[in-house]
């Protein structure tokens, strides 16, 4: 599943960040910011009108991402208790 498709508030784990094209600077920046395999992530809020931007929390840090940026991140949704 793509991070951009994750329901608001659902816990997930990052699986991978995929490059949209060779040497994709946005994908590399996401990896540099901590979007690496095994990190917990969740959507905190979605913007109006199509949900852009997304407020994403990874660890204890929050980022505003465009849906196109979040679509580069594949996640595994975690079961809720």
C-alpha positions in Angstrom: 0.0 0.0 0.0 1.1 3.5 -0.7 1.5 6.1 2.2 -0.9 8.3 0.2 -3.6 5.6 0.4 -3.2 5.0 4.2 -6.3 5.9 6.2 -6.0 8.8 8.6 -4.7 7.6 12.0 -4.0 4.0 10.9 -0.6 2.8 12.2 1.8 1.5 9.6 5.4 0.6 9.0 7.6 2.0 6.1 8.6 -0.8 3.7 10.4 1.2 1.1 10.8 4.5 -0.8 10.6 4.0 -4.5 12.4 6.3 -7.0 10.0 7.8 -9.6 13.0 8.0 -12.0 16.7 7.4 -11.7 18.4 9.5 -9.1 15.1 10.9 -7.8 15.9 13.7 -5.4 12.6 13.7 -3.7 12.8 10.0 -2.9 16.4 10.5 -1.6 15.2 13.4 0.6 12.4 11.3 2.0 15.0 8.6 2.9 17.2 11.3 4.5 14.3 12.5 6.6 13.8 9.1 8.1 11.4 7.3 5.7 13.3 4.0 6.0 12.2 0.4 6.3 10.8 -0.5 9.7 10.0 3.0 10.8 6.5 3.6 12.2 4.4 6.1 10.3 0.8 7.4 10.3 -1.3 10.1 8.6 -2.2 12.7 11.1 -4.4 14.9 8.9 -5.3 15.5 5.3 -5.8 18.8 3.6 -9.2 19.8 2.1 -10.1 19.3 -1.6 -8.4 16.1 -2.6 -6.3 15.7 0.6 -3.3 17.7 -0.4 -1.1 18.2 1.7 -0.9 15.2 4.0 0.4 15.7 7.6 2.6 12.6 8.2 4.2 11.6 11.4 7.3 9.4 11.3 8.7 8.6 14.8 8.1 11.8 16.7 8.5 14.2 13.7 5.8 15.5 11.5 6.1 16.5 7.9 3.7 18.0 5.3 3.9 16.0 2.1 2.2 16.3 -1.2 0.2 13.2 -2.2 2.6 12.6 -5.1 5.5 12.6 -2.6 3.7 10.2 -0.2 2.9 7.9 -3.1 6.7 7.1 -3.4 6.5 5.5 0.1 5.2 1.9 0.4 3.9 0.9 3.8 2.5 -2.1 5.6 -0.6 -1.3 7.6 -0.3 -2.6 11.2 -3.2 -4.3 13.0 -4.9 -2.2 15.6 -5.5 -3.7 19.0 
